[in-house]
Amino acid sequence: MTQHLSGGPVLVVTKELDPAADLVVDELTTRGVPVMRFDMGDFPQTMSLSVEHEAAPWAGVLADEHRWVRLEEVRAVYYRRPCLPAVSEELPEPHRSWANDQALAGLLGTLYALPVTWVNRPDVDGIASHKPGQLPIAAAYGLRTPRSLITTDPEVARRFCHGVGGPVICKPLMGGPLEYADGRRTGVPTILIDPDTIDDSVSLTAHLFQEWVPKSHEVRLTVVSTDMFAAEIHAGSDAARVDWRSDYDALTYDVCKVPDDVRAGVLGWLEHFGLGFGAFDFAVTPSGDWVMFECNPSGEWSWIQSKTGLPIAAHLADLLAKERP
């Protein structure tokens, strides 16, 4: 028998293994807030949706094998990189792909229509996650950003690198690992560039080049609504000094304060995109200036909480537990 989760449940939409979501679910449970956690990849095979619309927002039932909620009672949605809906593989193509699109439109479209708090809506998250759109908005709100070039032209890349008058890096325009046929997954790190080694392979796809920013350390700034949790990241290896993601074992952490001008710029940036959460990466120069590299609107934060004790999960739970707007 399935259990009805009443009393203003929170939907936690994520993949099966997600330590950050686990922490938020624990915090919500401590507050007595009911939670329905699910992966959209289970819809529609082991999940069902039945909702109706008349003159008000959609009302009805979302259920899996263990619990069910009435969508008109939901107070918030915490959305973190779930799988996409998947219908039975017994359905042949092209009908299976068509049916998968219908399932996504039915489930996610219905959730979009709910007048609730989102952290974050995936459509908004997707727009805000693109680095080419991030940097001009950051500069417009007073944040310092690195001089950057996006190009497919190797000659333009060489000119830019020589014109910077100092070291230059090349980095991915978006996240995500390389996935090989044998199942291996590797990240694509930031690398220092010798302009004389740039060749015609630049023309194969878009590349992002940036001036190297001298830094005493970096900062991962995790923001929940208007609450800021800043952690200094100190690199203990050459690889980590270029890209701290390439050598986690060489990192140490300290909690730090956010300068007032950076705080104002970050809040303006989040408001511009309509986000309630963001994980920002900054370099701090030897003179103390903060330089924004990027923001991941659905960035990882559980390891930062573990290393520093910053109460990120508790503040996310506070935001999600608020009564329906």
C-alpha atoms as a printed R data frame, in Angstrom:
    type eleno elety resid chain resno       x      y       z
1   ATOM     1    CA   MET     A     1   0.000  0.000   0.000
2   ATOM     2    CA   THR     A     2   1.368  3.400  -0.945
3   ATOM     3    CA   GLN     A     3   1.638  6.214   1.589
4   ATOM     4    CA   HIS     A     4   0.003  9.600   1.062
5   ATOM     5    CA   LEU     A     5   2.447 12.401   1.872
6   ATOM     6    CA   SER     A     6   0.305 15.318   3.018
7   ATOM     7    CA   GLY     A     7   1.086 18.500   4.891
8   ATOM     8    CA   GLY     A     8   2.940 20.387   2.161
9   ATOM     9    CA   PRO     A     9   5.484 17.913   0.801
10  ATOM    10    CA   VAL     A    10   8.711 18.868  -0.957
11  ATOM    11    CA   LEU     A    11   9.586 17.106  -4.200
12  ATOM    12    CA   VAL     A    12  13.277 16.188  -4.476
13  ATOM    13    CA   VAL     A    13  13.935 15.333  -8.114
14  ATOM    14    CA   THR     A    14  17.361 13.761  -8.555
15  ATOM    15    CA   LYS     A    15  19.289 10.684  -9.565
16  ATOM    16    CA   GLU     A    16  19.466  7.637  -7.318
17  ATOM    17    CA   LEU     A    17  22.909  8.370  -5.853
18  ATOM    18    CA   ASP     A    18  23.192 12.012  -4.800
19  ATOM    19    CA   PRO     A    19  24.927 12.843  -1.475
20  ATOM    20    CA   ALA     A    20  23.784 16.480  -1.615
21  ATOM    21    CA   ALA     A    21  20.142 15.462  -1.984
22  ATOM    22    CA   ASP     A    22  20.578 12.994   0.885
23  ATOM    23    CA   LEU     A    23  21.685 15.834   3.167
24  ATOM    24    CA   VAL     A    24  18.725 18.010   2.193
25  ATOM    25    CA   VAL     A    25  16.251 15.154   2.688
26  ATOM    26    CA   ASP     A    26  17.691 14.523   6.160
27  ATOM    27    CA   GLU     A    27  17.344 18.203   7.069
28  ATOM    28    CA   LEU     A    28  13.749 18.369   5.830
29  ATOM    29    CA   THR     A    29  12.866 15.203   7.720
30  ATOM    30    CA   THR     A    30  14.320 16.702  10.903
31  ATOM    31    CA   ARG     A    31  11.944 19.646  10.421
32  ATOM    32    CA   GLY     A    32   8.977 17.309   9.985
33  ATOM    33    CA   VAL     A    33   8.532 18.247   6.318
34  ATOM    34    CA   PRO     A    34   7.358 15.313   4.181
35  ATOM    35    CA   VAL     A    35   9.538 14.541   1.164
36  ATOM    36    CA   MET     A    36   8.912 12.624  -2.037
37  ATOM    37    CA   ARG     A    37  12.258 11.892  -3.646
38  ATOM    38    CA   PHE     A    38  12.279 10.430  -7.147
39  ATOM    39    CA   ASP     A    39  14.203 10.227 -10.396
40  ATOM    40    CA   MET     A    40  12.302 11.297 -13.512
41  ATOM    41    CA   GLY     A    41  13.933  8.306 -15.230
42  ATOM    42    CA   ASP     A    42  11.420  6.108 -13.375
43  ATOM    43    CA   PHE     A    43   8.514  7.837 -15.139
44  ATOM    44    CA   PRO     A    44   6.283  6.461 -16.549
45  ATOM    45    CA   GLN     A    45   7.342  2.847 -15.966
46  ATOM    46    CA   THR     A    46   7.213  2.802 -12.144
47  ATOM    47    CA   MET     A    47   5.629  6.200 -11.550
48  ATOM    48    CA   SER     A    48   2.209  7.536 -12.500
49  ATOM    49    CA   LEU     A    49   0.745 10.994 -13.001
50  ATOM    50    CA   SER     A    50  -2.955 11.930 -13.054
51  ATOM    51    CA   VAL     A    51  -3.802 15.632 -12.900
52  ATOM    52    CA   GLU     A    52  -6.673 17.829 -14.016
53  ATOM    53    CA   HIS     A    53  -6.993 21.512 -14.832
54  ATOM    54    CA   GLU     A    54 -10.176 23.543 -14.756
55  ATOM    55    CA   ALA     A    55  -9.868 27.142 -13.576
56  ATOM    56    CA   ALA     A    56  -6.976 26.681 -11.142
57  ATOM    57    CA   PRO     A    57  -3.472 25.191 -11.363
58  ATOM    58    CA   TRP     A    58  -3.132 21.489 -12.037
59  ATOM    59    CA   ALA     A    59  -4.481 19.246  -9.276
60  ATOM    60    CA   GLY     A    60  -4.054 15.518  -8.921
61  ATOM    61    CA   VAL     A    61  -1.716 12.724  -7.972
62  ATOM    62    CA   LEU     A    62   1.934 11.897  -8.595
63  ATOM    63    CA   ALA     A    63   2.767  8.417  -7.303
64  ATOM    64    CA   ASP     A    64   5.494  5.815  -7.256
65  ATOM    65    CA   GLU     A    65   5.531  2.314  -5.769
66  ATOM    66    CA   HIS     A    66   5.851  3.588  -2.179
67  ATOM    67    CA   ARG     A    67   4.197  6.999  -1.820
68  ATOM    68    CA   TRP     A    68   1.969  9.548  -3.468
69  ATOM    69    CA   VAL     A    69   1.362 13.268  -3.263
70  ATOM    70    CA   ARG     A    70  -1.313 15.654  -4.399
71  ATOM    71    CA   LEU     A    71   0.436 18.247  -6.527
72  ATOM    72    CA   GLU     A    72  -1.791 21.046  -5.265
73  ATOM    73    CA   GLU     A    73  -0.285 20.420  -1.796
74  ATOM    74    CA   VAL     A    74   3.382 20.545  -2.868
75  ATOM    75    CA   ARG     A    75   5.289 23.481  -1.364
76  ATOM    76    CA   ALA     A    76   8.646 23.333  -3.212
77  ATOM    77    CA   VAL     A    77  10.764 21.432  -5.726
78  ATOM    78    CA   TYR     A    78  14.487 20.698  -5.307
79  ATOM    79    CA   TYR     A    79  15.762 19.727  -8.762
80  ATOM    80    CA   ARG     A    80  19.234 18.197  -9.218
81  ATOM    81    CA   ARG     A    81  20.216 16.518 -12.480
82  ATOM    82    CA   PRO     A    82  17.759 13.617 -12.682
83  ATOM    83    CA   CYS     A    83  17.609 11.204 -15.595
84  ATOM    84    CA   LEU     A    84  15.063 11.871 -18.323
85  ATOM    85    CA   PRO     A    85  11.778  9.942 -18.469
86  ATOM    86    CA   ALA     A    86  12.095  6.582 -20.208
87  ATOM    87    CA   VAL     A    87   9.221  4.510 -21.544
88  ATOM    88    CA   SER     A    88   9.471  0.748 -22.046
89  ATOM    89    CA   GLU     A    89  12.154 -0.366 -24.498
90  ATOM    90    CA   GLU     A    90   9.587 -2.779 -25.896
91  ATOM    91    CA   LEU     A    91   8.062  0.198 -27.709
92  ATOM    92    CA   PRO     A    92   9.803  0.362 -31.108
93  ATOM    93    CA   GLU     A    93  11.346  3.444 -32.661
94  ATOM    94    CA   PRO     A    94  10.419  6.071 -33.717
95  ATOM    95    CA   HIS     A    95   7.496  5.727 -31.316
96  ATOM    96    CA   ARG     A    96   9.738  5.252 -28.250
97  ATOM    97    CA   SER     A    97  11.543  8.575 -28.735
98  ATOM    98    CA   TRP     A    98   8.242 10.308 -29.378
99  ATOM    99    CA   ALA     A    99   6.728  8.763 -26.237
100 ATOM   100    CA   ASN     A   100   9.768  9.780 -24.155
101 ATOM   101    CA   ASP     A   101   9.239 13.383 -25.274
102 ATOM   102    CA   GLN     A   102   5.565 13.149 -24.329
103 ATOM   103    CA   ALA     A   103   6.465 11.817 -20.878
104 ATOM   104    CA   LEU     A   104   8.939 14.665 -20.280
105 ATOM   105    CA   ALA     A   105   6.427 17.290 -21.429
106 ATOM   106    CA   GLY     A   106   3.692 15.795 -19.263
107 ATOM   107    CA   LEU     A   107   5.668 15.433 -16.040
108 ATOM   108    CA   LEU     A   108   8.039 18.406 -16.143
109 ATOM   109    CA   GLY     A   109   5.461 20.674 -17.775
110 ATOM   110    CA   THR     A   110   3.001 19.932 -14.995
111 ATOM   111    CA   LEU     A   111   5.606 20.619 -12.325
112 ATOM   112    CA   TYR     A   112   6.555 23.901 -14.027
113 ATOM   113    CA   ALA     A   113   2.949 25.039 -13.734
114 ATOM   114    CA   LEU     A   114   2.904 24.677  -9.940
115 ATOM   115    CA   PRO     A   115   3.094 27.997  -8.044
116 ATOM   116    CA   VAL     A   116   5.918 26.814  -5.785
117 ATOM   117    CA   THR     A   117   9.520 27.557  -4.872
118 ATOM   118    CA   TRP     A   118  12.090 25.934  -7.177
119 ATOM   119    CA   VAL     A   119  15.791 25.320  -6.504
120 ATOM   120    CA   ASN     A   120  16.337 25.669  -9.442
121 ATOM   121    CA   ARG     A   121  13.923 25.380 -12.371
122 ATOM   122    CA   PRO     A   122  15.868 23.421 -15.000
123 ATOM   123    CA   ASP     A   123  14.908 25.763 -17.833
124 ATOM   124    CA   VAL     A   124  16.247 28.763 -15.898
125 ATOM   125    CA   ASP     A   125  19.227 26.739 -14.725
126 ATOM   126    CA   GLY     A   126  20.040 25.836 -18.325
127 ATOM   127    CA   ILE     A   127  20.086 29.445 -19.499
128 ATOM   128    CA   ALA     A   128  22.216 30.605 -16.565
129 ATOM   129    CA   SER     A   129  24.741 27.770 -16.867
130 ATOM   130    CA   HIS     A   130  26.289 28.949 -20.159
131 ATOM   131    CA   LYS     A   131  29.611 30.705 -19.549
132 ATOM   132    CA   PRO     A   132  29.287 33.074 -22.544
133 ATOM   133    CA   GLY     A   133  26.167 34.516 -20.931
134 ATOM   134    CA   GLN     A   134  27.550 34.547 -17.397
135 ATOM   135    CA   LEU     A   135  30.552 36.803 -17.765
136 ATOM   136    CA   PRO     A   136  28.915 39.941 -19.283
137 ATOM   137    CA   ILE     A   137  26.174 39.833 -16.630
138 ATOM   138    CA   ALA     A   138  28.785 39.468 -13.898
139 ATOM   139    CA   ALA     A   139  30.667 42.494 -15.226
140 ATOM   140    CA   ALA     A   140  27.424 44.466 -15.475
141 ATOM   141    CA   TYR     A   141  26.849 43.889 -11.757
142 ATOM   142    CA   GLY     A   142  30.323 45.083 -10.835
143 ATOM   143    CA   LEU     A   143  32.134 41.761 -10.549
144 ATOM   144    CA   ARG     A   144  35.646 41.530 -11.955
145 ATOM   145    CA   THR     A   145  35.960 38.945 -14.740
146 ATOM   146    CA   PRO     A   146  38.937 37.661 -16.757
147 ATOM   147    CA   ARG     A   147  39.620 38.826 -20.309
148 ATOM   148    CA   SER     A   148  38.212 36.039 -22.473
149 ATOM   149    CA   LEU     A   149  37.927 34.816 -26.069
150 ATOM   150    CA   ILE     A   150  35.577 32.276 -27.648
151 ATOM   151    CA   THR     A   151  36.695 31.253 -31.107
152 ATOM   152    CA   THR     A   152  36.980 28.534 -33.737
153 ATOM   153    CA   ASP     A   153  39.765 30.403 -35.544
154 ATOM   154    CA   PRO     A   154  43.313 29.328 -34.611
155 ATOM   155    CA   GLU     A   155  44.874 32.559 -35.883
156 ATOM   156    CA   VAL     A   156  42.505 34.641 -33.747
157 ATOM   157    CA   ALA     A   157  43.370 32.414 -30.776
158 ATOM   158    CA   ARG     A   158  47.105 32.934 -31.317
159 ATOM   159    CA   ARG     A   159  46.649 36.707 -31.634
160 ATOM   160    CA   PHE     A   160  44.607 36.831 -28.437
161 ATOM   161    CA   CYS     A   161  47.124 34.800 -26.470
162 ATOM   162    CA   HIS     A   162  50.049 36.949 -27.595
163 ATOM   163    CA   GLY     A   163  48.045 40.123 -26.966
164 ATOM   164    CA   VAL     A   164  47.260 39.228 -23.362
165 ATOM   165    CA   GLY     A   165  50.936 39.687 -22.562
166 ATOM   166    CA   GLY     A   166  51.025 36.878 -20.034
167 ATOM   167    CA   PRO     A   167  49.915 33.301 -19.422
168 ATOM   168    CA   VAL     A   168  46.634 32.127 -20.966
169 ATOM   169    CA   ILE     A   169  44.420 29.164 -20.155
170 ATOM   170    CA   CYS     A   170  42.005 27.121 -22.222
171 ATOM   171    CA   LYS     A   171  38.975 25.617 -20.497
172 ATOM   172    CA   PRO     A   172  35.698 23.878 -21.404
173 ATOM   173    CA   LEU     A   173  32.691 26.053 -22.217
174 ATOM   174    CA   MET     A   174  30.417 23.722 -20.290
175 ATOM   175    CA   GLY     A   175  30.719 20.947 -17.762
176 ATOM   176    CA   GLY     A   176  30.476 17.240 -18.337
177 ATOM   177    CA   PRO     A   177  33.016 14.426 -18.697
178 ATOM   178    CA   LEU     A   178  34.382 12.654 -21.728
179 ATOM   179    CA   GLU     A   179  32.636  9.268 -21.964
180 ATOM   180    CA   TYR     A   180  34.531  6.510 -23.778
181 ATOM   181    CA   ALA     A   181  33.084  3.398 -25.425
182 ATOM   182    CA   ASP     A   182  34.639  1.187 -22.725
183 ATOM   183    CA   GLY     A   183  32.734  3.049 -20.008
184 ATOM   184    CA   ARG     A   184  35.591  5.263 -18.783
185 ATOM   185    CA   ARG     A   185  34.681  8.833 -17.809
186 ATOM   186    CA   THR     A   186  37.261 11.586 -17.461
187 ATOM   187    CA   GLY     A   187  36.939 15.288 -16.805
188 ATOM   188    CA   VAL     A   188  38.367 17.929 -19.133
189 ATOM   189    CA   PRO     A   189  40.664 20.158 -17.035
190 ATOM   190    CA   THR     A   190  41.714 23.742 -17.486
191 ATOM   191    CA   ILE     A   191  45.179 23.898 -19.076
192 ATOM   192    CA   LEU     A   192  47.860 26.550 -19.578
193 ATOM   193    CA   ILE     A   193  48.391 27.350 -23.262
194 ATOM   194    CA   ASP     A   194  51.574 28.006 -25.208
195 ATOM   195    CA   PRO     A   195  50.360 30.216 -28.080
196 ATOM   196    CA   ASP     A   196  52.933 28.694 -30.423
197 ATOM   197    CA   THR     A   197  51.336 25.248 -30.019
198 ATOM   198    CA   ILE     A   198  47.851 26.355 -31.146
199 ATOM   199    CA   ASP     A   199  47.004 24.491 -34.356
200 ATOM   200    CA   ASP     A   200  44.115 23.931 -36.729
201 ATOM   201    CA   SER     A   201  42.340 21.642 -34.246
202 ATOM   202    CA   VAL     A   202  40.881 24.830 -32.736
203 ATOM   203    CA   SER     A   203  38.631 25.014 -35.797
204 ATOM   204    CA   LEU     A   204  36.925 21.733 -34.895
205 ATOM   205    CA   THR     A   205  34.743 23.304 -32.188
206 ATOM   206    CA   ALA     A   206  34.318 26.397 -30.028
207 ATOM   207    CA   HIS     A   207  37.156 27.037 -27.573
208 ATOM   208    CA   LEU     A   208  37.297 29.331 -24.528
209 ATOM   209    CA   PHE     A   209  40.603 31.108 -23.861
210 ATOM   210    CA   GLN     A   210  41.153 33.341 -20.823
211 ATOM   211    CA   GLU     A   211  43.935 35.379 -19.332
212 ATOM   212    CA   TRP     A   212  45.618 33.649 -16.415
213 ATOM   213    CA   VAL     A   213  44.635 35.391 -13.183
214 ATOM   214    CA   PRO     A   214  47.430 35.435 -10.563
215 ATOM   215    CA   LYS     A   215  45.920 34.099  -7.358
216 ATOM   216    CA   SER     A   216  46.765 33.473  -3.760
217 ATOM   217    CA   HIS     A   217  43.891 30.989  -3.564
218 ATOM   218    CA   GLU     A   218  40.444 30.301  -4.978
219 ATOM   219    CA   VAL     A   219  36.987 30.498  -3.395
220 ATOM   220    CA   ARG     A   220  33.932 28.325  -3.887
221 ATOM   221    CA   LEU     A   221  31.020 30.586  -2.937
222 ATOM   222    CA   THR     A   222  27.763 28.680  -2.442
223 ATOM   223    CA   VAL     A   223  24.677 30.884  -2.286
224 ATOM   224    CA   VAL     A   224  21.245 29.844  -1.012
225 ATOM   225    CA   SER     A   225  18.753 32.651  -1.587
226 ATOM   226    CA   THR     A   226  20.658 35.548   0.037
227 ATOM   227    CA   ASP     A   227  22.759 33.399   2.393
228 ATOM   228    CA   MET     A   228  26.413 33.035   1.390
229 ATOM   229    CA   PHE     A   229  28.841 30.263   2.303
230 ATOM   230    CA   ALA     A   230  32.398 30.979   1.180
231 ATOM   231    CA   ALA     A   231  35.235 28.478   1.362
232 ATOM   232    CA   GLU     A   232  38.838 29.250   0.453
233 ATOM   233    CA   ILE     A   233  40.443 26.502  -1.630
234 ATOM   234    CA   HIS     A   234  44.214 26.283  -1.246
235 ATOM   235    CA   ALA     A   235  46.085 24.210  -3.828
236 ATOM   236    CA   GLY     A   236  48.975 22.019  -2.749
237 ATOM   237    CA   SER     A   237  50.117 20.809  -6.170
238 ATOM   238    CA   ASP     A   238  50.977 22.293  -9.550
239 ATOM   239    CA   ALA     A   239  47.978 20.618 -11.167
240 ATOM   240    CA   ALA     A   240  45.597 21.944  -8.511
241 ATOM   241    CA   ARG     A   241  46.973 25.457  -8.887
242 ATOM   242    CA   VAL     A   242  45.832 25.434 -12.517
243 ATOM   243    CA   ASP     A   243  42.555 23.555 -11.921
244 ATOM   244    CA   TRP     A   244  41.724 22.473  -8.385
245 ATOM   245    CA   ARG     A   245  39.274 19.854  -9.736
246 ATOM   246    CA   SER     A   246  42.200 17.889 -11.127
247 ATOM   247    CA   ASP     A   247  43.722 17.045  -7.711
248 ATOM   248    CA   TYR     A   248  41.244 17.046  -4.827
249 ATOM   249    CA   ASP     A   249  43.729 15.269  -2.543
250 ATOM   250    CA   ALA     A   250  46.050 18.313  -2.701
251 ATOM   251    CA   LEU     A   251  43.421 20.795  -1.467
252 ATOM   252    CA   THR     A   252  42.899 22.401   1.920
253 ATOM   253    CA   TYR     A   253  39.988 24.629   2.920
254 ATOM   254    CA   ASP     A   254  39.220 27.603   5.138
255 ATOM   255    CA   VAL     A   255  35.984 29.501   5.726
256 ATOM   256    CA   CYS     A   256  36.128 33.151   4.696
257 ATOM   257    CA   LYS     A   257  33.988 36.282   4.495
258 ATOM   258    CA   VAL     A   258  32.561 37.731   1.286
259 ATOM   259    CA   PRO     A   259  33.445 41.369   0.497
260 ATOM   260    CA   ASP     A   260  30.427 43.665   0.331
261 ATOM   261    CA   ASP     A   261  30.929 44.541  -3.339
262 ATOM   262    CA   VAL     A   262  31.181 40.870  -4.293
263 ATOM   263    CA   ARG     A   263  28.066 40.070  -2.281
264 ATOM   264    CA   ALA     A   264  26.103 42.800  -4.057
265 ATOM   265    CA   GLY     A   265  27.302 41.649  -7.476
266 ATOM   266    CA   VAL     A   266  26.494 38.002  -6.814
267 ATOM   267    CA   LEU     A   267  22.985 38.792  -5.567
268 ATOM   268    CA   GLY     A   268  22.374 40.955  -8.637
269 ATOM   269    CA   TRP     A   269  23.638 38.140 -10.877
270 ATOM   270    CA   LEU     A   270  21.310 35.580  -9.271
271 ATOM   271    CA   GLU     A   271  18.331 37.930  -9.420
272 ATOM   272    CA   HIS     A   272  19.019 38.611 -13.102
273 ATOM   273    CA   PHE     A   273  18.660 34.920 -13.895
274 ATOM   274    CA   GLY     A   274  15.922 34.214 -11.344
275 ATOM   275    CA   LEU     A   275  17.938 31.657  -9.365
276 ATOM   276    CA   GLY     A   276  17.651 30.671  -5.714
277 ATOM   277    CA   PHE     A   277  20.944 28.779  -5.640
278 ATOM   278    CA   GLY     A   278  24.339 29.081  -7.261
279 ATOM   279    CA   ALA     A   279  27.870 27.730  -6.787
280 ATOM   280    CA   PHE     A   280  30.358 30.425  -7.834
281 ATOM   281    CA   ASP     A   281  34.062 30.013  -8.515
282 ATOM   282    CA   PHE     A   282  36.367 32.954  -7.769
283 ATOM   283    CA   ALA     A   283  40.103 33.525  -7.770
284 ATOM   284    CA   VAL     A   284  41.487 35.855  -5.116
285 ATOM   285    CA   THR     A   285  44.530 37.768  -6.312
286 ATOM   286    CA   PRO     A   286  47.569 38.493  -4.105
287 ATOM   287    CA   SER     A   287  46.173 42.028  -3.632
288 ATOM   288    CA   GLY     A   288  42.831 40.621  -2.426
289 ATOM   289    CA   ASP     A   289  40.653 41.231  -5.501
290 ATOM   290    CA   TRP     A   290  37.954 38.628  -6.223
291 ATOM   291    CA   VAL     A   291  37.704 37.555  -9.896
292 ATOM   292    CA   MET     A   292  34.677 35.547 -10.966
293 ATOM   293    CA   PHE     A   293  35.282 32.639 -13.341
294 ATOM   294    CA   GLU     A   294  31.850 31.057 -13.487
295 ATOM   295    CA   CYS     A   295  28.726 29.929 -11.657
296 ATOM   296    CA   ASN     A   296  27.240 26.450 -11.690
297 ATOM   297    CA   PRO     A   297  23.519 26.874 -10.891
298 ATOM   298    CA   SER     A   298  23.286 23.213  -9.867
299 ATOM   299    CA   GLY     A   299  26.830 22.861  -8.596
300 ATOM   300    CA   GLU     A   300  28.023 20.303  -6.080
301 ATOM   301    CA   TRP     A   301  28.357 21.475  -2.498
302 ATOM   302    CA   SER     A   302  28.210 18.447  -0.206
303 ATOM   303    CA   TRP     A   303  32.015 18.073  -0.152
304 ATOM   304    CA   ILE     A   304  32.403 21.727   0.837
305 ATOM   305    CA   GLN     A   305  29.995 21.239   3.730
306 ATOM   306    CA   SER     A   306  31.908 18.118   4.749
307 ATOM   307    CA   LYS     A   307  35.306 19.867   4.645
308 ATOM   308    CA   THR     A   308  34.266 23.148   6.300
309 ATOM   309    CA   GLY     A   309  31.126 22.520   8.350
310 ATOM   310    CA   LEU     A   310  29.273 25.294   6.509
311 ATOM   311    CA   PRO     A   311  25.514 24.645   7.045
312 ATOM   312    CA   ILE     A   312  24.498 24.629   3.373
313 ATOM   313    CA   ALA     A   313  22.006 21.755   3.636
314 ATOM   314    CA   ALA     A   314  20.247 23.374   6.586
315 ATOM   315    CA   HIS     A   315  19.731 26.626   4.698
316 ATOM   316    CA   LEU     A   316  18.493 24.793   1.597
317 ATOM   317    CA   ALA     A   317  16.006 22.961   3.805
318 ATOM   318    CA   ASP     A   318  14.896 26.268   5.334
319 ATOM   319    CA   LEU     A   319  14.250 27.672   1.864
320 ATOM   320    CA   LEU     A   320  12.368 24.581   0.661
321 ATOM   321    CA   ALA     A   321  10.343 24.232   3.861
322 ATOM   322    CA   LYS     A   322   8.699 27.626   3.532
323 ATOM   323    CA   GLU     A   323   4.959 27.565   2.993
324 ATOM   324    CA   ARG     A   324   3.740 27.657  -0.586
325 ATOM   325    CA   PRO     A   325   3.975 31.210  -2.019
